[in-house]
Amino acid sequence: MHEYSIASSLLRMAEEQVAKHAAERVSALALSVGALSGVEIELLETAWSLVRERSCCDGVDLAITRVAARWACAECGAPIAPGGLLRCDDCGASARLACGDELVLERIEMEVG
């Protein structure tokens, strides 16, 4: 279950920022998770609920934005319709993944004394 290691890494990053900014605790964490990232959001939320206990993130839920997969032409940048062939209708070039494989810690909000 790699979601547990992701949750542990999120906690480590939050703890580093709390120490760096002399904060008291974290009040919010926001993530973007792509549909093709390989992350099971429900498992990540469960893992997070375990690793955050008795830490600077105790009681903080993850605010997760799901990012849909989008494809675009690698040559001309034209968007590729979902469910279609991964080839450009305009120029015939192959498609490239434009977004949807990311896992990004977007924001950490902290309480500073």
Secondary structure, 3 states (H helix, E strand, C coil): CHHHHHHHHHHHHHHHHHHHCCEEEEEEEEEEEECCCCCCHHHHHHHHHHHCCCCCCCCCCEEEEEECCEEEECCCCCEECCCCCCECCCCCCEEEEEECCCEEEEEEEEEEC
